[in-house]
Amino acid sequence: MTLQNTATATIDAGSFSRAQQLVAGISRSFEAKVVGQDRLRETLLIGLLTGGHVLLESVSGLAKTTAAQTLAQAVGGEFRRIQCTPDLLPSDITGTQIYDASKGIFVTRLGPVHANIVLLDEINRSSAKTQSAMLEAMQERQTSIGGESHRLPDPFLVLATQNPIEQEGTYRLPEAQLDRFMLKDVLGYPGPTEEAEIVRRMDAGILDPGSVPPPATSMDALGEVKEVVRGIYLDPAIVRYIVGLSFVTRNAGQHLDPRLAAVVEFGASPRASIAFSQAARALALLKGRDHVIPEDIKNLAHRVLRHRIVLGLDAVVEDVRVETIIDAVLASVQTP
C-alpha cells in the first residue's frame, strides 16, 4: 500500500508509518530531558532530517547544549561541543597532524568537528579565519589535513549559537556565511510553569549529566527516515509560492510598502528557496502529513529568511525589525 497525493508522488505507507514512529520516539527522548522548547525541538529535527545546519540566537541558560546533546543521544550519535574564543585556531576544530617520535612519522588527529552533532557555542567569538574553516567543513562535508581529505560522518548537524547581549570581542558573521545555515531561530525564556518544571526535574536528578536515556533509534533507521522526507510531495504551486517569497525579498521596492522597502538592502538568495523546500518536507512529516501545505511555508518563513534579508542602517532609525519585513513579504504573495 502507498500514500499518494498525485500521480507523481507515492510513499510506501509502511515506511511512512515507521518514520512517524521513529520521529515520535526521538521527540519523547528530547522532551524527557528538555522542558518546553517545542520550537527548538522542531528546528533541530528539521535540521537533522534534511542535513541542514541551524543558527540559534539566545541568551545563556536556555538548554541549547542539553538539547543538542540529548538529540545526539536519541539517535545514537556522537556529540561534540566547541566553545568558540578569539584564540581558537582552525586546526582546533578540523584537526591536525602530530609527529609520532616512536614511529618517526606524522599521524593525523581528527578534530571535534568529526562528530554527528556539533555545537559551536558563541560562534561569533571566534576569528574570521576560524569561522571560515568551520563553515567550509559545513558546506563541503569534509576537512583537509596535511593534504588529505577526511569525510565528515553522516548524519552531520552543526548547531551554532550567538548571544545577542554580549557584543564585545565578537566577530560578526558575514552575510555570505550566514546564508549557509538552513535555519535561524531565536529562543525566548521559558514560562513560569516550565521553569518550575525545570527546577523539579533538577531536584529529582532527571537533568543530571549522568542521566542518559537509551537511544530512541539507530543511524540506519534515521537514514530511512531521511529517505521518507525526500519523498514528501511538494506541489508545483507550493514551489511557485516559495520562489515568489524569495523574489519579493530581492525586489522589495516593487512589492512592499515604501517605508519598509527603503530599509531592505539585500534579499534572500536562491538558497532560501532550497531551504524552504527541504525544511517544509521535514516539517510535513513532523506534522504527520505526506505532503507540504502553504501553512508549512508560513511556519518556516521567519526561520528561513531572518538571517538572509539584510537591512540597512535606516532600519535602526525607523525601528524596523527583520521579522516585520518577513510578515510584509508573506502578506504580499498570494497563498496557493
Buried (B, 14 or more C-beta within 10 A) or exposed (E): EEBBBEEEBBBBEEBBEBBBBBBEBBBEBBBBBBBBBEBBBBBBBBBBBBBBBBBBBBEEEBBBBBBBBBBBBBBBBEBBBBEBBEEBBBBBBBBBBEEEEEEEEEEEEBBBBBBBBBBBBBBBBBBEEBBBBBBBBBEEEBBBBEEEEBEBBEBBBBBBBBBEEEEEEBBEBEBEBBBBBBBBBBBEEBEEEEEEBBEEBEEEEBBEEEEEBEBBBEBEBBEBBBEBBEBBBBBEEBBBBBBBBBBBBBEBEEBBEEEBBBBBBBBBBEBBBBBBBBBBBBBBBBEEBBBBBBEBBBBBBBBBBBBBBBBBEEBEEBEBEBBBBBBBBBEBBEEB
